[in-house]
Amino acid sequence: MVAVRFIAAVLIVAIACHASADDKGKGKGKGKDKDNVVGAIWHYTLKHDSRVVTGNFRVYQHDMYKGDKKIGVIKTKDNDDAEFVVSGDLELNGQAKYHKVKDNLQRIRGTLVKPNGEKWDLEIELKDK
């Protein structure tokens, strides 16, 4: 009888440890912009005077996301030119007009006009489609 209780206790502890180990990685992201959205990863570089700002966002069905938050919308003009409008991210807020780089279709260049009128050079590299 003691052996049966001992085996039952060992099984309960083993099951509890296994369940605890499965939950350890859940709900933890690499900061505030946890990436759960499906879509292409776009890496951006913004330059104005001596300031340089870099980061990533995702694009899915013409919507732009940082983490789970929708930050903007892309409007395509043709195969080479487009623009986006961002109002949900301090770094990217504004309107940008951009075009594909002819010799490297994974690169995009343009100008981001911030709400205060500052014009930033914009360069984007498509990381993942």
Sine and cosine of phi, psi and omega as CSV:
sin_phi,cos_phi,sin_psi,cos_psi,sin_omega,cos_omega
0.00,0.00,-0.65,0.76,0.03,-1.00
-0.90,0.43,-0.61,0.79,0.00,-1.00
-0.90,0.43,-0.63,0.77,0.01,-1.00
-0.91,0.42,-0.69,0.72,0.03,-1.00
-0.90,0.44,-0.66,0.75,0.02,-1.00
-0.89,0.47,-0.71,0.70,0.01,-1.00
-0.90,0.44,-0.66,0.75,0.02,-1.00
-0.89,0.46,-0.68,0.74,0.01,-1.00
-0.90,0.43,-0.66,0.75,0.02,-1.00
-0.90,0.44,-0.67,0.75,0.03,-1.00
-0.89,0.45,-0.66,0.75,0.00,-1.00
-0.90,0.44,-0.70,0.72,0.02,-1.00
-0.90,0.44,-0.66,0.75,0.00,-1.00
-0.90,0.44,-0.67,0.74,0.01,-1.00
-0.91,0.41,-0.67,0.75,0.01,-1.00
-0.90,0.43,-0.66,0.75,0.02,-1.00
-0.91,0.42,-0.64,0.77,0.00,-1.00
-0.91,0.42,-0.69,0.72,0.02,-1.00
-0.90,0.43,-0.64,0.77,0.02,-1.00
-0.91,0.42,-0.63,0.77,0.00,-1.00
-0.92,0.39,-0.56,0.83,0.02,-1.00
-0.92,0.40,-0.53,0.85,-0.08,-1.00
-1.00,0.04,-0.15,0.99,-0.12,-0.99
-0.86,0.52,-0.67,0.74,-0.08,-1.00
-1.00,0.03,-0.11,0.99,-0.08,-1.00
-0.97,0.23,0.64,-0.77,0.10,-0.99
0.99,0.16,0.06,1.00,0.00,-1.00
-0.94,-0.35,0.82,-0.57,0.03,-1.00
-0.93,-0.38,0.04,-1.00,0.04,-1.00
-1.00,-0.05,0.82,0.57,0.01,-1.00
0.94,-0.34,-0.26,-0.97,-0.11,-0.99
-0.97,0.23,-0.35,0.94,-0.07,-1.00
-0.97,-0.23,0.79,0.62,0.01,-1.00
-0.85,0.53,0.70,-0.71,-0.16,-0.99
-0.99,-0.14,0.99,-0.13,0.01,-1.00
-0.91,-0.40,-0.02,1.00,-0.14,-0.99
-1.00,-0.01,0.67,-0.74,0.10,-0.99
-0.97,0.24,0.56,-0.83,0.06,-1.00
0.65,-0.76,0.05,-1.00,-0.04,-1.00
-0.97,0.26,0.66,-0.75,0.08,-1.00
-1.00,0.04,0.80,-0.61,0.06,-1.00
-0.91,-0.41,0.82,-0.57,0.07,-1.00
-0.98,-0.18,0.83,-0.56,-0.06,-1.00
-0.91,-0.41,0.48,-0.88,0.15,-0.99
-0.76,-0.66,0.83,-0.56,0.05,-1.00
-0.93,-0.37,0.71,-0.70,0.01,-1.00
-0.75,-0.66,0.72,-0.70,0.07,-1.00
-0.50,-0.86,0.86,-0.51,-0.11,-0.99
0.81,0.58,-0.87,-0.50,0.01,-1.00
-0.98,-0.20,0.06,1.00,-0.02,-1.00
-1.00,0.05,0.65,-0.76,0.05,-1.00
-0.74,-0.68,0.77,-0.64,0.02,-1.00
-0.81,-0.58,0.74,-0.67,0.03,-1.00
-0.78,-0.62,0.36,-0.93,0.04,-1.00
0.06,-1.00,-0.10,-0.99,0.01,-1.00
-0.76,-0.65,0.47,-0.88,0.23,-0.97
-0.54,-0.84,0.21,-0.98,0.03,-1.00
-0.92,-0.40,0.48,-0.88,0.07,-1.00
-0.83,-0.55,0.79,-0.61,0.03,-1.00
-0.64,-0.77,0.88,-0.47,0.00,-1.00
0.78,0.62,0.75,0.66,0.05,-1.00
0.93,0.36,0.12,0.99,0.09,-1.00
-0.97,-0.23,0.61,-0.79,-0.02,-1.00
-0.97,-0.25,0.69,-0.73,-0.05,-1.00
-0.73,-0.68,0.61,-0.80,0.26,-0.96
-0.85,-0.52,0.91,-0.41,-0.15,-0.99
0.91,0.42,-0.71,-0.71,0.03,-1.00
-1.00,0.03,-0.11,0.99,-0.13,-0.99
-1.00,0.00,0.80,-0.60,0.11,-0.99
-0.97,0.25,0.82,-0.58,-0.07,-1.00
-0.92,-0.38,-0.26,0.96,-0.05,-1.00
-0.09,-1.00,-0.08,-1.00,-0.06,-1.00
-0.68,-0.73,0.63,-0.78,0.06,-1.00
-0.98,-0.22,0.70,-0.72,0.06,-1.00
-0.88,-0.47,0.91,-0.42,-0.05,-1.00
-1.00,0.05,0.77,-0.64,0.08,-1.00
-1.00,0.03,-0.80,0.60,0.02,-1.00
-0.45,-0.89,-0.28,-0.96,-0.05,-1.00
-0.91,0.40,-0.41,0.91,-0.08,-1.00
-0.93,-0.36,-0.44,0.90,-0.10,-1.00
-0.88,-0.48,0.58,-0.82,0.03,-1.00
-0.36,-0.93,0.01,-1.00,0.09,-1.00
-0.51,-0.86,0.38,-0.92,0.14,-0.99
-0.71,-0.70,0.43,-0.91,0.04,-1.00
-0.82,-0.57,0.82,-0.57,-0.01,-1.00
-0.86,-0.50,0.74,-0.67,0.08,-1.00
-0.74,-0.68,0.06,1.00,-0.06,-1.00
-0.91,-0.42,0.32,0.95,-0.01,-1.00
-0.50,-0.87,0.82,-0.57,-0.09,-1.00
-0.86,0.51,-0.64,0.77,-0.02,-1.00
-0.93,0.36,-0.62,0.79,-0.13,-0.99
-0.97,-0.24,0.00,1.00,-0.02,-1.00
-0.81,0.59,0.74,-0.67,0.01,-1.00
0.69,-0.73,-0.27,-0.96,-0.02,-1.00
-0.82,-0.58,0.75,-0.66,-0.02,-1.00
-0.84,-0.54,0.66,-0.75,0.16,-0.99
-0.92,-0.38,0.74,-0.68,-0.07,-1.00
-0.55,-0.84,0.23,-0.97,0.00,-1.00
-0.61,-0.79,0.42,-0.91,0.06,-1.00
-0.96,0.29,0.57,-0.82,0.07,-1.00
-0.99,0.16,0.81,-0.59,-0.14,-0.99
-0.85,0.52,-0.67,0.74,-0.08,-1.00
-1.00,0.08,-0.12,0.99,0.02,-1.00
-0.52,-0.85,0.99,-0.13,-0.08,-1.00
-0.94,0.34,-0.10,1.00,0.08,-1.00
-1.00,0.06,-0.06,1.00,-0.01,-1.00
-0.92,-0.40,0.56,-0.83,0.01,-1.00
-0.74,-0.68,0.64,-0.77,0.05,-1.00
-0.75,-0.66,0.51,-0.86,0.03,-1.00
-0.02,-1.00,-0.36,-0.93,-0.02,-1.00
-0.75,-0.66,0.74,-0.67,0.08,-1.00
-0.97,-0.24,0.84,-0.54,0.07,-1.00
-0.98,-0.20,0.91,-0.41,-0.01,-1.00
-0.96,0.27,0.31,-0.95,0.02,-1.00
-0.84,0.54,-0.45,0.89,0.01,-1.00
-1.00,0.08,0.03,1.00,0.05,-1.00
0.99,-0.11,-0.17,0.99,0.03,-1.00
-0.90,0.44,0.65,-0.76,0.04,-1.00
-0.96,-0.28,0.85,-0.53,-0.01,-1.00
-0.94,-0.35,0.66,-0.75,0.14,-0.99
-0.95,0.30,0.72,-0.69,-0.06,-1.00
-0.88,-0.48,0.76,-0.65,0.11,-0.99
-0.72,-0.70,0.75,-0.66,-0.04,-1.00
-0.79,-0.62,0.66,-0.75,0.12,-0.99
-0.87,-0.50,0.80,-0.60,0.04,-1.00
-0.98,0.20,0.91,-0.43,-0.08,-1.00
-1.00,0.01,-0.61,0.80,-0.13,-0.99
-0.48,-0.87,0.72,-0.69,0.04,-1.00
-0.94,-0.33,0.00,0.00,0.00,0.00
